[in-house]
Amino acid sequence: MTRRRALIWLHDTAMTAVALGLAFLLRWGWADFAARLEPIGTACLLALPVALAAYAVARLDRFPWKYAGSTDLTRIALAAAAPAVVLGLVDFVSRGALIVPRTVPFIYYLAQVALLAGPRLLYRSYRRQRTERRAFQGRYRVPVLVAGTGEEALALVERLRRDPVAALEPVGLLTAKPRYLGERIGGVPVLGGFHELETVLAGAEARGQRPRRLIVTREALGSADAEALAGAAGRLGLAIVRPAEGLTDLGAADSVKLSPVSIDDLLGRPPREMDLGPARALVAGRAVAVTGAGGSIGSEICRQVASLGARRLLLLDLSELALWSIRSEIAARHPALDLVQVLGDVRDASGIAATFASFRPELVFHAAALKHVDIVETHPAEAAATNTLGTEIVGEAAVAAGALCAVFISTDKAVAPVSILGATKRAGEHLWAERDRSARLDGRPTRFVTVRFGNVLGSSGSVLALFARQLAEGGPVTVTHPEVERYFMTVSEAVRLVLMASSLGSASPDSSPTFVLDMGEPVRILDLARRAIRLAGLEPDVDVPIRFTGLRPGERLQEVLEAGGEALLPTSVPGVTATRVAPRDAAAVRADLQALAIAVASRDAAAIRAVLRRLVPDYRPENAA
Protein backbone atom coordinates (compact mmCIF):
# COMPACT_ATOMS: atom_id res chain seq x y z
CA MET A 1 0.00 0.00 0.00
CA THR A 2 1.35 3.43 -0.95
CA ARG A 3 1.71 6.28 1.49
CA ARG A 4 -1.09 8.20 -0.21
CA ARG A 5 -3.54 5.29 0.05
CA ALA A 6 -2.60 4.70 3.71
CA LEU A 7 -3.34 8.35 4.51
CA ILE A 8 -6.71 8.10 2.75
CA TRP A 9 -7.61 5.02 4.81
CA LEU A 10 -6.52 6.79 8.02
CA HIS A 11 -8.60 9.85 7.13
CA ASP A 12 -11.72 7.89 6.20
CA THR A 13 -11.52 5.74 9.36
CA ALA A 14 -11.17 8.79 11.58
CA MET A 15 -14.03 10.61 9.82
CA THR A 16 -16.25 7.56 10.25
CA ALA A 17 -15.62 7.48 13.99
CA VAL A 18 -16.31 11.22 14.22
CA ALA A 19 -19.53 10.88 12.21
CA LEU A 20 -20.77 8.02 14.40
CA GLY A 21 -20.06 9.88 17.61
CA LEU A 22 -21.51 13.09 16.25
CA ALA A 23 -24.77 11.36 15.29
CA PHE A 24 -25.38 10.09 18.84
CA LEU A 25 -24.22 13.37 20.39
CA LEU A 26 -26.59 15.48 18.31
CA ARG A 27 -29.48 13.12 19.07
CA TRP A 28 -29.04 12.79 22.88
CA GLY A 29 -26.99 15.82 23.97
CA TRP A 30 -23.95 15.83 26.26
CA ALA A 31 -25.56 14.41 29.37
CA ASP A 32 -27.23 11.37 27.83
CA PHE A 33 -24.28 10.83 25.50
CA ALA A 34 -21.86 10.54 28.45
CA ALA A 35 -24.24 8.26 30.31
CA ARG A 36 -24.55 5.81 27.41
CA LEU A 37 -20.95 5.54 26.25
CA GLU A 38 -20.88 1.73 26.50
CA PRO A 39 -23.88 0.96 24.22
CA ILE A 40 -22.80 3.75 21.89
CA GLY A 41 -19.31 2.27 21.66
CA THR A 42 -20.73 -1.18 20.93
CA ALA A 43 -22.94 0.17 18.16
CA CYS A 44 -20.00 2.04 16.66
CA LEU A 45 -17.79 -1.06 16.79
CA LEU A 46 -20.47 -2.93 14.83
CA ALA A 47 -20.87 -0.16 12.22
CA LEU A 48 -17.19 0.73 11.72
CA PRO A 49 -16.06 -2.53 10.05
CA VAL A 50 -19.09 -2.37 7.76
CA ALA A 51 -18.13 1.18 6.82
CA LEU A 52 -14.51 0.22 6.05
CA ALA A 53 -15.66 -2.76 4.00
CA ALA A 54 -17.99 -0.48 2.01
CA TYR A 55 -15.09 1.94 1.39
CA ALA A 56 -12.98 -0.93 0.10
CA VAL A 57 -15.73 -2.07 -2.26
CA ALA A 58 -16.20 1.51 -3.47
CA ARG A 59 -12.39 1.82 -3.85
CA LEU A 60 -12.34 5.26 -2.26
CA ASP A 61 -8.58 4.96 -1.74
CA ARG A 62 -8.00 4.59 -5.48
CA PHE A 63 -9.26 8.05 -6.45
CA PRO A 64 -6.69 10.87 -6.04
CA TRP A 65 -8.17 13.84 -4.17
CA LYS A 66 -6.79 16.39 -6.61
CA TYR A 67 -9.21 15.01 -9.23
CA ALA A 68 -12.21 14.68 -6.89
CA GLY A 69 -15.51 15.18 -8.65
CA SER A 70 -19.01 13.82 -9.18
CA THR A 71 -17.80 10.21 -9.48
CA ASP A 72 -16.21 10.39 -6.03
CA LEU A 73 -19.35 11.94 -4.53
CA THR A 74 -21.50 9.15 -5.95
CA ARG A 75 -19.19 6.47 -4.54
CA ILE A 76 -19.08 8.17 -1.14
CA ALA A 77 -22.88 8.49 -1.02
CA LEU A 78 -23.32 4.79 -1.80
CA ALA A 79 -20.58 3.63 0.60
CA ALA A 80 -21.94 5.71 3.51
CA ALA A 81 -25.35 4.10 3.12
CA ALA A 82 -24.09 0.66 4.27
CA PRO A 83 -23.19 1.56 7.89
CA ALA A 84 -26.30 3.74 8.11
CA VAL A 85 -28.42 0.69 7.30
CA VAL A 86 -26.50 -1.35 9.89
CA LEU A 87 -27.23 1.28 12.55
CA GLY A 88 -30.89 1.12 11.66
CA LEU A 89 -30.90 -2.66 12.11
CA VAL A 90 -28.93 -2.76 15.36
CA ASP A 91 -31.81 -1.81 17.64
CA PHE A 92 -34.16 -4.18 15.88
CA VAL A 93 -31.77 -7.16 15.97
CA SER A 94 -30.63 -6.55 19.59
CA ARG A 95 -34.28 -6.38 20.74
CA GLY A 96 -33.62 -3.30 22.88
CA ALA A 97 -30.25 -4.36 24.32
CA LEU A 98 -28.65 -1.58 22.24
CA ILE A 99 -30.76 1.53 21.82
CA VAL A 100 -30.18 3.33 18.51
CA PRO A 101 -32.78 6.04 17.91
CA ARG A 102 -34.23 6.09 14.40
CA THR A 103 -32.86 9.56 13.74
CA VAL A 104 -29.26 8.48 14.35
CA PRO A 105 -28.74 6.65 10.99
CA PHE A 106 -30.00 9.71 9.09
CA ILE A 107 -27.81 12.13 11.08
CA TYR A 108 -24.85 9.78 10.65
CA TYR A 109 -25.38 9.45 6.89
CA LEU A 110 -25.42 13.22 6.28
CA ALA A 111 -22.43 13.80 8.56
CA GLN A 112 -20.48 10.93 6.99
CA VAL A 113 -21.00 12.15 3.42
CA ALA A 114 -19.98 15.68 4.42
CA LEU A 115 -16.87 14.53 6.33
CA LEU A 116 -15.68 12.26 3.52
CA ALA A 117 -16.49 14.53 0.58
CA GLY A 118 -15.70 17.92 2.09
CA PRO A 119 -11.94 17.44 2.62
CA ARG A 120 -11.60 15.93 -0.85
CA LEU A 121 -13.28 18.87 -2.56
CA LEU A 122 -11.36 21.40 -0.47
CA TYR A 123 -8.07 19.71 -1.35
CA ARG A 124 -9.01 19.67 -5.04
CA SER A 125 -9.79 23.40 -4.90
CA TYR A 126 -6.49 24.11 -3.13
CA ARG A 127 -4.46 22.12 -5.66
CA ARG A 128 -6.20 23.80 -8.59
CA GLN A 129 -5.55 27.29 -7.23
CA ARG A 130 -1.92 26.42 -6.52
CA THR A 131 -1.50 25.04 -10.04
CA GLU A 132 -3.05 28.15 -11.57
CA ARG A 133 -0.81 30.44 -9.53
CA ARG A 134 2.28 28.54 -10.64
CA ALA A 135 1.21 28.21 -14.27
CA PHE A 136 0.36 31.87 -14.78
CA GLN A 137 2.79 33.55 -12.38
CA GLY A 138 4.31 36.50 -14.22
CA ARG A 139 2.63 35.52 -17.49
CA TYR A 140 0.34 37.75 -19.52
CA ARG A 141 -3.09 36.28 -20.23
CA VAL A 142 -5.23 37.54 -23.10
CA PRO A 143 -8.58 38.99 -21.88
CA VAL A 144 -11.60 37.39 -23.58
CA LEU A 145 -15.38 37.64 -23.44
CA VAL A 146 -17.62 34.57 -23.43
CA ALA A 147 -21.06 34.74 -25.06
CA GLY A 148 -23.41 32.51 -23.11
CA THR A 149 -24.42 31.76 -19.53
CA GLY A 150 -25.31 28.08 -19.75
CA GLU A 151 -23.48 24.90 -18.77
CA GLU A 152 -21.09 25.16 -21.71
CA ALA A 153 -20.11 28.70 -20.71
CA LEU A 154 -19.42 27.58 -17.14
CA ALA A 155 -17.33 24.62 -18.33
CA LEU A 156 -15.44 26.92 -20.71
CA VAL A 157 -14.65 29.44 -17.98
CA GLU A 158 -13.38 26.70 -15.68
CA ARG A 159 -11.21 25.15 -18.40
CA LEU A 160 -9.70 28.46 -19.48
CA ARG A 161 -8.92 29.39 -15.89
CA ARG A 162 -6.54 26.42 -15.58
CA ASP A 163 -5.32 26.18 -19.19
CA PRO A 164 -1.65 27.26 -19.36
CA VAL A 165 -1.46 26.67 -23.12
CA ALA A 166 -4.38 28.83 -24.27
CA ALA A 167 -3.43 31.56 -21.72
CA LEU A 168 -6.85 33.22 -22.00
CA GLU A 169 -8.50 35.08 -19.11
CA PRO A 170 -12.32 35.32 -19.15
CA VAL A 171 -13.13 38.85 -17.97
CA GLY A 172 -16.85 38.92 -18.68
CA LEU A 173 -19.90 37.06 -19.95
CA LEU A 174 -22.67 38.09 -22.34
CA THR A 175 -26.15 36.68 -21.92
CA ALA A 176 -29.47 36.42 -23.72
CA LYS A 177 -31.25 36.17 -20.35
CA PRO A 178 -31.69 39.53 -18.53
CA ARG A 179 -32.09 37.80 -15.16
CA TYR A 180 -28.38 36.93 -15.18
CA LEU A 181 -27.20 40.54 -15.56
CA GLY A 182 -24.95 41.57 -12.67
CA GLU A 183 -24.46 38.01 -11.47
CA ARG A 184 -21.29 35.93 -11.52
CA ILE A 185 -20.93 32.54 -13.19
CA GLY A 186 -17.80 30.64 -12.32
CA GLY A 187 -16.52 33.81 -10.70
CA VAL A 188 -16.84 35.81 -13.96
CA PRO A 189 -19.30 38.76 -14.06
CA VAL A 190 -22.20 38.86 -16.52
CA LEU A 191 -21.63 42.29 -18.10
CA GLY A 192 -24.43 42.65 -20.63
CA GLY A 193 -26.69 41.17 -23.26
CA PHE A 194 -25.72 39.87 -26.69
CA HIS A 195 -26.85 43.17 -28.22
CA GLU A 196 -24.71 45.27 -25.83
CA LEU A 197 -21.28 44.22 -27.04
CA GLU A 198 -20.08 47.74 -27.83
CA THR A 199 -21.09 49.03 -24.38
CA VAL A 200 -19.48 46.05 -22.64
CA LEU A 201 -16.24 46.57 -24.57
CA ALA A 202 -16.15 50.25 -23.67
CA GLY A 203 -16.59 49.43 -19.98
CA ALA A 204 -13.90 46.74 -20.05
CA GLU A 205 -11.48 49.10 -21.80
CA ALA A 206 -12.10 51.73 -19.10
CA ARG A 207 -11.05 49.11 -16.53
CA GLY A 208 -7.90 48.28 -18.50
CA GLN A 209 -9.25 44.86 -19.55
CA ARG A 210 -10.19 45.30 -23.22
CA PRO A 211 -10.96 41.79 -24.56
CA ARG A 212 -9.17 40.59 -27.68
CA ARG A 213 -11.55 37.75 -28.52
CA LEU A 214 -15.20 36.81 -28.21
CA ILE A 215 -15.77 33.10 -27.58
CA VAL A 216 -19.29 32.05 -28.54
CA THR A 217 -20.98 28.98 -27.11
CA ARG A 218 -23.67 26.88 -28.79
CA GLU A 219 -26.23 28.86 -26.79
CA ALA A 220 -25.07 32.06 -28.48
CA LEU A 221 -24.81 30.55 -31.95
CA GLY A 222 -28.37 29.24 -31.70
CA SER A 223 -29.85 32.54 -30.57
CA ALA A 224 -31.71 35.04 -32.73
CA ASP A 225 -28.94 37.58 -32.01
CA ALA A 226 -26.10 35.36 -33.30
CA GLU A 227 -25.74 37.12 -36.65
CA ALA A 228 -25.86 40.61 -35.13
CA LEU A 229 -23.37 39.57 -32.44
CA ALA A 230 -20.92 38.25 -35.03
CA GLY A 231 -21.29 41.41 -37.10
CA ALA A 232 -20.74 43.68 -34.09
CA ALA A 233 -17.63 41.71 -33.10
CA GLY A 234 -16.22 42.12 -36.59
CA ARG A 235 -16.89 45.87 -36.68
CA LEU A 236 -15.26 46.34 -33.28
CA GLY A 237 -12.12 44.43 -34.26
CA LEU A 238 -12.88 41.53 -31.93
CA ALA A 239 -11.90 38.06 -33.17
CA ILE A 240 -14.93 35.76 -32.85
CA VAL A 241 -14.21 32.09 -32.16
CA ARG A 242 -15.91 29.00 -30.76
CA PRO A 243 -14.71 25.84 -28.98
CA ALA A 244 -13.46 23.46 -31.66
CA GLU A 245 -14.57 20.34 -29.78
CA GLY A 246 -16.81 19.28 -26.95
CA LEU A 247 -15.44 20.45 -23.61
CA THR A 248 -16.64 17.25 -21.95
CA ASP A 249 -14.41 15.24 -24.32
CA LEU A 250 -11.24 16.92 -23.09
CA GLY A 251 -8.91 15.16 -20.70
CA ALA A 252 -7.58 16.78 -17.55
CA ALA A 253 -4.39 17.93 -19.26
CA ASP A 254 -5.88 18.91 -22.63
CA SER A 255 -5.90 22.52 -23.79
CA VAL A 256 -9.07 24.20 -25.05
CA LYS A 257 -8.90 24.53 -28.83
CA LEU A 258 -10.73 27.37 -30.55
CA SER A 259 -11.84 27.76 -34.17
CA PRO A 260 -13.04 30.81 -36.10
CA VAL A 261 -16.80 31.14 -36.41
CA SER A 262 -17.90 30.54 -40.01
CA ILE A 263 -21.14 31.12 -41.86
CA ASP A 264 -22.32 27.55 -41.38
CA ASP A 265 -22.22 28.18 -37.61
CA LEU A 266 -24.87 30.86 -38.17
CA LEU A 267 -27.33 28.80 -40.23
CA GLY A 268 -29.54 28.33 -37.20
CA ARG A 269 -29.68 24.53 -37.43
CA PRO A 270 -27.51 22.55 -35.02
CA PRO A 271 -25.69 19.52 -36.45
CA ARG A 272 -27.53 16.24 -35.96
CA GLU A 273 -26.31 13.89 -33.29
CA MET A 274 -26.34 10.31 -34.56
CA ASP A 275 -25.25 6.86 -33.52
CA LEU A 276 -22.70 5.73 -36.10
CA GLY A 277 -22.81 2.13 -34.88
CA PRO A 278 -24.55 0.81 -38.04
CA ALA A 279 -22.11 2.69 -40.28
CA ARG A 280 -19.17 1.30 -38.31
CA ALA A 281 -20.58 -2.21 -38.65
CA LEU A 282 -20.81 -1.67 -42.43
CA VAL A 283 -17.30 -0.26 -42.88
CA ALA A 284 -15.08 -1.83 -40.21
CA GLY A 285 -12.68 -4.45 -41.49
CA ARG A 286 -13.68 -4.03 -45.12
CA ALA A 287 -11.96 -2.93 -48.32
CA VAL A 288 -13.49 0.38 -49.46
CA ALA A 289 -13.09 2.18 -52.78
CA VAL A 290 -13.88 5.88 -53.20
CA THR A 291 -14.05 7.52 -56.61
CA GLY A 292 -13.55 11.27 -56.69
CA ALA A 293 -11.54 10.75 -53.49
CA GLY A 294 -9.92 14.17 -53.70
CA GLY A 295 -13.16 16.14 -54.00
CA SER A 296 -15.10 17.77 -51.20
CA ILE A 297 -17.49 14.87 -50.62
CA GLY A 298 -15.07 12.12 -51.62
CA SER A 299 -12.31 13.32 -49.31
CA GLU A 300 -14.68 13.52 -46.34
CA ILE A 301 -15.93 10.00 -47.12
CA CYS A 302 -12.29 8.87 -47.02
CA ARG A 303 -11.72 10.56 -43.64
CA GLN A 304 -14.80 9.05 -42.03
CA VAL A 305 -14.34 5.61 -43.57
CA ALA A 306 -10.78 5.54 -42.25
CA SER A 307 -12.00 6.58 -38.79
CA LEU A 308 -14.65 3.83 -38.83
CA GLY A 309 -12.00 1.14 -39.16
CA ALA A 310 -11.80 0.22 -42.85
CA ARG A 311 -9.21 -2.48 -43.53
CA ARG A 312 -8.10 -1.11 -46.92
CA LEU A 313 -8.93 2.12 -48.73
CA LEU A 314 -8.69 2.81 -52.45
CA LEU A 315 -8.40 6.49 -53.35
CA LEU A 316 -9.22 7.14 -57.01
CA ASP A 317 -9.18 10.59 -58.56
CA LEU A 318 -8.32 12.31 -61.84
CA SER A 319 -6.56 15.24 -60.16
CA GLU A 320 -2.95 14.53 -59.18
CA LEU A 321 -2.87 17.32 -56.58
CA ALA A 322 -6.20 16.35 -55.01
CA LEU A 323 -5.15 12.70 -54.85
CA TRP A 324 -1.80 13.55 -53.26
CA SER A 325 -3.44 15.82 -50.71
CA ILE A 326 -6.02 13.34 -49.44
CA ARG A 327 -3.56 10.46 -49.49
CA SER A 328 -1.06 12.45 -47.40
CA GLU A 329 -3.74 13.46 -44.91
CA ILE A 330 -5.17 9.96 -44.44
CA ALA A 331 -1.71 8.39 -44.18
CA ALA A 332 -0.71 10.85 -41.45
CA ARG A 333 -3.89 10.28 -39.43
CA HIS A 334 -4.11 6.51 -39.93
CA PRO A 335 -0.58 5.17 -40.52
CA ALA A 336 -1.70 1.54 -40.07
CA LEU A 337 -4.38 1.74 -42.79
CA ASP A 338 -3.56 0.01 -46.07
CA LEU A 339 -3.91 2.84 -48.63
CA VAL A 340 -3.95 2.41 -52.40
CA GLN A 341 -3.92 5.54 -54.57
CA VAL A 342 -4.87 5.43 -58.24
CA LEU A 343 -4.67 8.34 -60.64
CA GLY A 344 -7.61 7.35 -62.80
CA ASP A 345 -10.70 8.45 -64.70
CA VAL A 346 -14.14 6.91 -64.19
CA ARG A 347 -14.68 7.27 -67.95
CA ASP A 348 -11.87 4.76 -68.60
CA ALA A 349 -13.74 1.46 -68.60
CA SER A 350 -10.71 -0.82 -68.90
CA GLY A 351 -8.74 1.14 -66.29
CA ILE A 352 -11.57 1.10 -63.74
CA ALA A 353 -12.22 -2.61 -64.38
CA ALA A 354 -8.54 -3.46 -63.86
CA THR A 355 -8.30 -1.33 -60.71
CA PHE A 356 -11.38 -2.90 -59.12
CA ALA A 357 -10.33 -6.42 -60.15
CA SER A 358 -6.99 -5.89 -58.42
CA PHE A 359 -8.30 -4.15 -55.29
CA ARG A 360 -11.51 -6.23 -54.87
CA PRO A 361 -13.55 -3.58 -53.02
CA GLU A 362 -16.34 -4.72 -50.73
CA LEU A 363 -17.83 -1.22 -50.56
CA VAL A 364 -17.79 1.40 -53.32
CA PHE A 365 -18.60 5.08 -52.84
CA HIS A 366 -18.98 6.73 -56.23
CA ALA A 367 -18.48 10.47 -55.66
CA ALA A 368 -16.64 11.38 -58.87
CA ALA A 369 -18.65 13.93 -60.87
CA LEU A 370 -18.66 17.21 -62.72
CA LYS A 371 -20.87 19.42 -60.57
CA HIS A 372 -20.77 23.13 -61.48
CA VAL A 373 -24.08 23.96 -63.13
CA ASP A 374 -22.91 26.74 -65.44
CA ILE A 375 -19.78 24.92 -66.64
CA VAL A 376 -21.55 21.60 -67.12
CA GLU A 377 -24.37 23.31 -69.05
CA THR A 378 -21.94 24.38 -71.75
CA HIS A 379 -20.05 21.05 -71.78
CA PRO A 380 -22.78 18.40 -72.16
CA ALA A 381 -20.46 15.78 -73.65
CA GLU A 382 -18.03 15.96 -70.71
CA ALA A 383 -20.91 15.90 -68.23
CA ALA A 384 -22.63 12.90 -69.83
CA ALA A 385 -19.33 11.04 -70.14
CA THR A 386 -18.49 11.51 -66.45
CA ASN A 387 -21.80 11.72 -64.61
CA THR A 388 -23.74 9.11 -66.60
CA LEU A 389 -21.41 6.84 -68.59
CA GLY A 390 -18.81 6.97 -65.82
CA THR A 391 -21.44 5.92 -63.31
CA GLU A 392 -22.34 2.93 -65.50
CA ILE A 393 -18.66 1.97 -65.75
CA VAL A 394 -18.16 2.10 -61.97
CA GLY A 395 -21.33 0.07 -61.41
CA GLU A 396 -20.22 -2.62 -63.84
CA ALA A 397 -16.78 -2.83 -62.22
CA ALA A 398 -18.38 -3.10 -58.76
CA VAL A 399 -20.48 -6.09 -59.90
CA ALA A 400 -17.48 -7.79 -61.51
CA ALA A 401 -15.45 -7.31 -58.31
CA GLY A 402 -18.22 -8.83 -56.19
CA ALA A 403 -18.73 -5.73 -54.04
CA LEU A 404 -21.35 -5.98 -51.33
CA CYS A 405 -22.67 -2.43 -51.77
CA ALA A 406 -22.08 0.43 -54.20
CA VAL A 407 -23.27 3.93 -53.27
CA PHE A 408 -23.95 6.67 -55.82
CA ILE A 409 -23.76 10.27 -54.61
CA SER A 410 -26.53 12.23 -56.34
CA THR A 411 -27.90 15.76 -55.98
CA ASP A 412 -31.17 17.63 -55.48
CA LYS A 413 -30.64 19.03 -58.98
CA ALA A 414 -31.49 15.55 -60.30
CA VAL A 415 -35.13 16.01 -59.23
CA ALA A 416 -37.28 17.24 -62.15
CA PRO A 417 -34.00 18.40 -63.72
CA VAL A 418 -33.71 21.63 -65.69
CA SER A 419 -29.94 21.46 -66.23
CA ILE A 420 -27.47 19.13 -67.89
CA LEU A 421 -26.00 18.48 -64.44
CA GLY A 422 -29.37 17.43 -63.06
CA ALA A 423 -30.23 15.32 -66.11
CA THR A 424 -26.92 13.44 -66.16
CA LYS A 425 -27.19 12.77 -62.43
CA ARG A 426 -30.81 11.64 -62.73
CA ALA A 427 -29.78 9.32 -65.53
CA GLY A 428 -27.14 7.93 -63.18
CA GLU A 429 -29.85 7.29 -60.58
CA HIS A 430 -31.87 5.33 -63.16
CA LEU A 431 -28.82 3.27 -64.20
CA TRP A 432 -27.99 2.50 -60.57
CA ALA A 433 -31.59 1.45 -59.90
CA GLU A 434 -31.64 -0.87 -62.93
CA ARG A 435 -28.35 -2.44 -61.81
CA ASP A 436 -29.82 -3.11 -58.37
CA ARG A 437 -32.88 -4.79 -59.87
CA SER A 438 -30.74 -6.85 -62.24
CA ALA A 439 -28.45 -7.94 -59.42
CA ARG A 440 -31.49 -9.09 -57.45
CA LEU A 441 -32.88 -11.08 -60.38
CA ASP A 442 -29.50 -12.67 -61.15
CA GLY A 443 -28.79 -13.50 -57.50
CA ARG A 444 -25.68 -11.35 -57.36
CA PRO A 445 -24.67 -9.94 -53.95
CA THR A 446 -24.04 -6.33 -54.96
CA ARG A 447 -26.56 -3.77 -53.70
CA PHE A 448 -26.80 -0.41 -55.48
CA VAL A 449 -27.85 2.51 -53.29
CA THR A 450 -28.37 6.15 -54.26
CA VAL A 451 -28.05 9.01 -51.76
CA ARG A 452 -29.41 12.40 -52.81
CA PHE A 453 -28.76 15.73 -51.08
CA GLY A 454 -28.31 19.44 -51.74
CA ASN A 455 -25.45 21.91 -51.49
CA VAL A 456 -22.55 21.31 -49.14
CA LEU A 457 -21.07 24.26 -47.28
CA GLY A 458 -17.40 24.82 -47.92
CA SER A 459 -17.16 22.50 -50.92
CA SER A 460 -14.89 23.46 -53.78
CA GLY A 461 -16.30 26.33 -55.80
CA SER A 462 -19.17 26.86 -53.36
CA VAL A 463 -20.93 30.16 -52.95
CA LEU A 464 -19.09 30.77 -49.67
CA ALA A 465 -15.73 30.65 -51.41
CA LEU A 466 -17.07 33.13 -53.96
CA PHE A 467 -18.26 35.49 -51.22
CA ALA A 468 -14.92 35.25 -49.40
CA ARG A 469 -13.01 36.17 -52.54
CA GLN A 470 -15.34 39.06 -53.36
CA LEU A 471 -15.07 40.43 -49.80
CA ALA A 472 -11.28 40.18 -49.93
CA GLU A 473 -11.40 42.28 -53.11
CA GLY A 474 -13.64 44.89 -51.46
CA GLY A 475 -16.90 43.82 -53.09
CA PRO A 476 -19.42 43.90 -54.54
CA VAL A 477 -20.89 40.56 -53.47
CA THR A 478 -22.89 38.99 -56.28
CA VAL A 479 -26.13 37.01 -56.00
CA THR A 480 -27.96 35.66 -59.03
CA HIS A 481 -31.49 36.54 -57.88
CA PRO A 482 -32.99 38.05 -54.68
CA GLU A 483 -35.33 35.06 -54.21
CA VAL A 484 -32.99 32.19 -55.08
CA GLU A 485 -32.90 29.52 -52.34
CA ARG A 486 -30.77 26.47 -51.74
CA TYR A 487 -30.55 23.64 -49.24
CA PHE A 488 -27.29 23.56 -47.28
CA MET A 489 -25.53 21.06 -45.06
CA THR A 490 -22.01 20.83 -43.66
CA VAL A 491 -19.80 18.29 -45.44
CA SER A 492 -19.17 16.22 -42.30
CA GLU A 493 -22.88 15.99 -41.49
CA ALA A 494 -23.74 15.09 -45.10
CA VAL A 495 -21.19 12.27 -45.18
CA ARG A 496 -22.28 10.88 -41.82
CA LEU A 497 -25.81 10.67 -43.19
CA VAL A 498 -24.49 9.11 -46.42
CA LEU A 499 -22.78 6.39 -44.38
CA MET A 500 -25.89 5.80 -42.28
CA ALA A 501 -28.06 5.64 -45.41
CA SER A 502 -25.57 3.20 -46.95
CA SER A 503 -25.89 0.91 -43.95
CA LEU A 504 -29.68 1.00 -44.38
CA GLY A 505 -29.52 0.36 -48.11
CA SER A 506 -27.07 -2.50 -47.90
CA ALA A 507 -29.52 -4.40 -45.68
CA SER A 508 -32.79 -3.19 -47.23
CA PRO A 509 -35.13 -5.78 -48.73
CA ASP A 510 -36.42 -3.16 -51.19
CA SER A 511 -34.91 -2.94 -54.64
CA SER A 512 -33.35 0.22 -56.09
CA PRO A 513 -33.47 2.25 -52.87
CA THR A 514 -32.82 5.99 -53.10
CA PHE A 515 -32.19 7.80 -49.84
CA VAL A 516 -32.85 11.51 -49.51
CA LEU A 517 -31.13 13.50 -46.78
CA ASP A 518 -33.17 16.00 -44.79
CA MET A 519 -31.42 19.30 -45.45
CA GLY A 520 -33.56 21.35 -43.11
CA GLU A 521 -35.16 24.54 -44.36
CA PRO A 522 -33.82 26.15 -47.57
CA VAL A 523 -31.67 29.24 -47.13
CA ARG A 524 -31.93 32.35 -49.27
CA ILE A 525 -28.58 33.05 -50.93
CA LEU A 526 -29.21 36.76 -50.32
CA ASP A 527 -29.41 36.09 -46.57
CA LEU A 528 -26.23 34.03 -46.79
CA ALA A 529 -24.47 36.92 -48.53
CA ARG A 530 -25.55 39.33 -45.81
CA ARG A 531 -24.26 36.95 -43.12
CA ALA A 532 -20.92 36.68 -44.89
CA ILE A 533 -20.62 40.47 -45.03
CA ARG A 534 -21.51 40.90 -41.35
CA LEU A 535 -19.13 38.14 -40.33
CA ALA A 536 -16.38 40.18 -42.01
CA GLY A 537 -17.28 43.11 -39.74
CA LEU A 538 -19.02 45.09 -42.48
CA GLU A 539 -22.57 46.20 -43.10
CA PRO A 540 -24.48 44.99 -46.20
CA ASP A 541 -25.47 47.73 -48.66
CA VAL A 542 -23.48 50.23 -46.60
CA ASP A 543 -19.87 49.04 -46.61
CA VAL A 544 -20.31 46.38 -49.30
CA PRO A 545 -22.97 46.46 -52.04
CA ILE A 546 -24.85 43.36 -53.16
CA ARG A 547 -25.33 43.07 -56.91
CA PHE A 548 -27.82 40.78 -58.66
CA THR A 549 -26.49 39.10 -61.80
CA GLY A 550 -29.47 37.02 -62.97
CA LEU A 551 -29.96 33.27 -63.05
CA ARG A 552 -27.37 31.37 -65.07
CA PRO A 553 -28.25 28.70 -67.66
CA GLY A 554 -29.55 25.57 -65.96
CA GLU A 555 -30.38 27.30 -62.67
CA ARG A 556 -33.76 27.65 -60.97
CA LEU A 557 -34.96 29.66 -58.02
CA GLN A 558 -35.70 26.77 -55.68
CA GLU A 559 -34.44 23.20 -55.58
CA VAL A 560 -36.58 20.25 -54.53
CA LEU A 561 -35.56 16.93 -52.99
CA GLU A 562 -38.32 14.66 -54.31
CA ALA A 563 -39.64 14.10 -57.80
CA GLY A 564 -43.30 14.04 -58.73
CA GLY A 565 -44.78 10.67 -57.88
CA GLU A 566 -42.05 9.85 -55.35
CA ALA A 567 -43.14 9.12 -51.81
CA LEU A 568 -40.48 9.91 -49.23
CA LEU A 569 -40.89 7.52 -46.31
CA PRO A 570 -39.15 7.84 -42.93
CA THR A 571 -36.37 5.42 -42.00
CA SER A 572 -34.86 4.32 -38.72
CA VAL A 573 -32.17 7.01 -39.14
CA PRO A 574 -33.29 10.56 -38.24
CA GLY A 575 -32.61 12.88 -41.16
CA VAL A 576 -32.82 10.15 -43.81
CA THR A 577 -35.93 9.34 -45.86
CA ALA A 578 -36.27 6.71 -48.57
CA THR A 579 -37.96 6.30 -51.92
CA ARG A 580 -37.66 4.08 -55.00
CA VAL A 581 -36.88 4.90 -58.60
CA ALA A 582 -39.75 3.62 -60.73
CA PRO A 583 -38.82 0.55 -62.84
CA ARG A 584 -37.83 1.18 -66.44
CA ASP A 585 -37.62 -1.12 -69.43
CA ALA A 586 -34.11 -2.54 -69.09
CA ALA A 587 -33.65 -3.07 -72.82
CA ALA A 588 -34.74 0.50 -73.58
CA VAL A 589 -32.34 1.87 -70.96
CA ARG A 590 -29.45 -0.13 -72.49
CA ALA A 591 -30.32 1.13 -75.96
CA ASP A 592 -30.42 4.74 -74.72
CA LEU A 593 -27.11 4.23 -72.95
CA GLN A 594 -25.47 3.06 -76.18
CA ALA A 595 -26.99 6.02 -78.04
CA LEU A 596 -25.60 8.38 -75.37
CA ALA A 597 -22.13 6.88 -75.72
CA ILE A 598 -22.27 7.45 -79.51
CA ALA A 599 -23.49 11.04 -79.04
CA VAL A 600 -20.73 11.73 -76.50
CA ALA A 601 -18.06 10.26 -78.80
CA SER A 602 -19.22 12.56 -81.62
CA ARG A 603 -19.73 15.48 -79.19
CA ASP A 604 -23.19 16.03 -80.61
CA ALA A 605 -24.82 18.30 -77.98
CA ALA A 606 -28.29 18.08 -79.55
CA ALA A 607 -28.16 14.29 -79.65
CA ILE A 608 -26.92 14.18 -76.05
CA ARG A 609 -29.86 16.29 -74.89
CA ALA A 610 -32.28 14.17 -76.91
CA VAL A 611 -30.99 10.93 -75.37
CA LEU A 612 -31.10 12.46 -71.89
CA ARG A 613 -34.76 13.33 -72.45
CA ARG A 614 -35.46 9.66 -73.18
CA LEU A 615 -33.44 8.48 -70.18
CA VAL A 616 -34.93 11.17 -67.96
CA PRO A 617 -38.50 11.87 -69.10
CA ASP A 618 -38.98 14.71 -66.59
CA TYR A 619 -35.92 16.62 -67.88
CA ARG A 620 -37.28 20.07 -68.81
CA PRO A 621 -34.52 22.58 -69.56
CA GLU A 622 -37.06 25.22 -70.50
CA ASN A 623 -38.13 25.39 -66.82
CA ALA A 624 -34.73 26.62 -65.66
CA ALA A 625 -35.94 30.08 -64.68
Beta strands, then each sheet from edge to edge (+ up, - down):
strand 1: 142-147
strand 2: 168-175
strand 3: 184-185
strand 4: 188-193
strand 5: 213-216
strand 6: 239-243
strand 7: 258-260
strand 8: 287-291
strand 9: 312-317
strand 10: 338-343
strand 11: 363-366
strand 12: 405-411
strand 13: 447-453
strand 14: 455-457
strand 15: 477-479
strand 16: 485-486
strand 17: 488-490
strand 18: 513-517
strand 19: 523-524
strand 20: 546-548
strand 21: 569-570
strand 22: 576-580
sheet 1: 3+ 4- 2- 1- 5- 6- 7+
sheet 2: 10+ 9+ 8+ 11+ 12+ 13+ 18+ 22- 21+
sheet 3: 14+ 17+
sheet 4: 15+ 20+
sheet 5: 16+ 19-
end
